[in-house]
Amino acid sequence: MIGIESVIESIKAENAAQCEVIIKKAAEECERIRASYAQTEQDEYWKYVGAGAKDTEYRLGQLNDLAAQEAKKQLVLTQQDMVDAAFELAAARLNELPRSVYNQLLKKLGVKDGSSADVIVDMYKEELSAKVASALFD
């Protein structure tokens, strides 16, 4: 019986060694799979971060374009207000001229006697507005 027990112990020891090898290989395979999933997870993460960054950059570009357009619009409106104020000032200054100087100016401009300063300014406003706009924007 001692011989059978010895054979059984030998088989148990051999099985235990084989189990250890199988367990070690399984653990290594699990670790390899975990590492693979971790890398896949990182790849997916950076894919989404990259897409988000591109989308944010695109939207920021759109907002910058809109802001630039709005700034140009406000600049044009402010410049137009300044031009209108200049014409109003011109009309006011024409009204302040002494009557004799004013009448001489009307003759030089070929405008009917008695025309108001507003009529004179309106006559030249379109022509001057184009010249002023050209000077401001060119």
C-alpha positions as CSV (number, residue, x, y, z in Angstrom):
1,M,0.0,0.0,0.0
2,I,2.9,2.2,0.5
3,G,3.7,2.0,-3.2
4,I,0.1,3.1,-4.1
5,E,0.2,6.0,-1.7
6,S,3.5,7.0,-3.2
7,V,2.1,6.9,-6.7
8,I,-1.0,8.9,-5.6
9,E,1.2,11.5,-3.9
10,S,3.4,11.7,-7.0
11,I,0.2,12.2,-9.2
12,K,-1.1,14.8,-6.7
13,A,2.2,16.7,-6.8
14,E,2.3,16.5,-10.6
15,N,-1.3,17.8,-10.8
16,A,-0.6,20.6,-8.3
17,A,2.4,21.7,-10.4
18,Q,0.3,21.6,-13.6
19,C,-2.5,23.6,-11.8
20,E,0.1,26.2,-10.8
21,V,1.3,26.5,-14.4
22,I,-2.3,26.8,-15.6
23,I,-3.2,29.4,-12.9
24,K,-0.1,31.4,-13.7
25,K,-0.9,31.3,-17.5
26,A,-4.5,32.3,-16.8
27,A,-3.3,35.2,-14.6
28,E,-1.0,36.4,-17.3
29,E,-3.7,36.2,-19.9
30,C,-6.1,38.1,-17.6
31,E,-3.4,40.8,-17.1
32,R,-2.9,41.0,-20.9
33,I,-6.6,41.4,-21.4
34,R,-6.9,44.1,-18.7
35,A,-4.0,46.0,-20.3
36,S,-5.6,45.7,-23.7
37,Y,-8.9,47.1,-22.3
38,A,-7.1,49.8,-20.5
39,Q,-5.4,50.9,-23.8
40,T,-8.8,50.7,-25.6
41,E,-10.3,52.8,-22.9
42,Q,-7.5,55.4,-23.2
43,D,-7.9,55.4,-27.0
44,E,-11.6,56.0,-26.7
45,Y,-11.1,58.7,-24.1
46,W,-8.7,60.7,-26.3
47,K,-10.9,60.2,-29.3
48,Y,-13.8,61.9,-27.5
49,V,-11.5,64.6,-26.0
50,G,-10.1,65.3,-29.5
51,A,-13.6,65.5,-31.0
52,G,-14.7,67.8,-28.2
53,A,-11.7,70.0,-28.7
54,K,-12.3,70.2,-32.5
55,D,-16.0,71.0,-31.9
56,T,-15.1,73.7,-29.3
57,E,-12.5,75.2,-31.7
58,Y,-15.1,75.3,-34.5
59,R,-17.7,76.9,-32.3
60,L,-15.2,79.4,-31.0
61,G,-14.3,80.3,-34.6
62,Q,-18.0,80.9,-35.3
63,L,-18.4,83.1,-32.2
64,N,-15.3,85.1,-33.2
65,D,-16.7,85.6,-36.7
66,L,-20.0,86.8,-35.2
67,A,-18.2,89.1,-32.8
68,A,-16.1,90.6,-35.6
69,Q,-19.2,91.2,-37.7
70,E,-21.0,92.8,-34.8
71,A,-17.9,95.0,-34.1
72,K,-17.9,96.1,-37.8
73,K,-21.6,96.8,-37.7
74,Q,-21.1,98.9,-34.5
75,L,-18.2,100.7,-36.1
76,V,-20.2,101.6,-39.2
77,L,-23.2,102.8,-37.1
78,T,-20.9,104.9,-34.9
79,Q,-19.2,106.4,-38.0
80,Q,-22.6,107.1,-39.6
81,D,-23.6,108.8,-36.3
82,M,-20.4,110.9,-36.5
83,V,-21.1,111.8,-40.1
84,D,-24.7,112.8,-39.3
85,A,-23.5,114.9,-36.4
86,A,-21.0,116.6,-38.7
87,F,-23.7,117.5,-41.1
88,E,-25.9,118.8,-38.3
89,L,-23.0,120.9,-37.1
90,A,-22.4,122.2,-40.6
91,A,-26.1,123.2,-40.9
92,A,-25.9,124.9,-37.5
93,R,-22.7,126.8,-38.5
94,L,-24.3,127.9,-41.8
95,N,-27.3,129.2,-39.8
96,E,-24.8,131.2,-37.7
97,L,-23.2,133.0,-40.7
98,P,-24.0,136.6,-41.1
99,R,-26.8,137.1,-43.7
100,S,-24.5,138.8,-46.3
101,V,-21.9,136.0,-46.1
102,Y,-24.7,133.4,-46.2
103,N,-26.2,135.0,-49.4
104,Q,-22.8,135.1,-51.0
105,L,-22.4,131.4,-50.3
106,L,-25.8,130.6,-51.8
107,K,-24.7,132.4,-55.0
108,K,-21.4,130.5,-55.2
109,L,-23.2,127.2,-54.7
110,G,-25.9,128.1,-57.2
111,V,-28.7,127.7,-54.7
112,K,-31.8,129.8,-54.7
113,D,-31.8,132.8,-52.4
114,G,-33.6,132.1,-49.1
115,S,-32.8,128.4,-49.1
116,S,-32.3,127.1,-45.6
117,A,-29.0,125.6,-44.3
118,D,-30.7,122.2,-44.1
119,V,-31.5,122.4,-47.9
120,I,-27.8,123.2,-48.6
121,V,-26.6,120.4,-46.4
122,D,-29.1,117.9,-47.9
123,M,-27.9,118.8,-51.4
124,Y,-24.4,117.9,-50.6
125,K,-25.0,115.2,-48.1
126,E,-25.1,112.3,-50.5
127,E,-22.0,113.4,-52.4
128,L,-20.1,114.1,-49.2
129,S,-21.4,110.9,-47.5
130,A,-19.9,108.8,-50.3
131,K,-16.6,110.7,-50.1
132,V,-16.5,110.4,-46.3
133,A,-17.4,106.7,-46.4
134,S,-14.7,106.1,-49.0
135,A,-12.2,107.9,-46.8
136,L,-13.2,106.0,-43.7
137,F,-13.3,102.5,-45.3
138,D,-10.6,102.5,-48.0
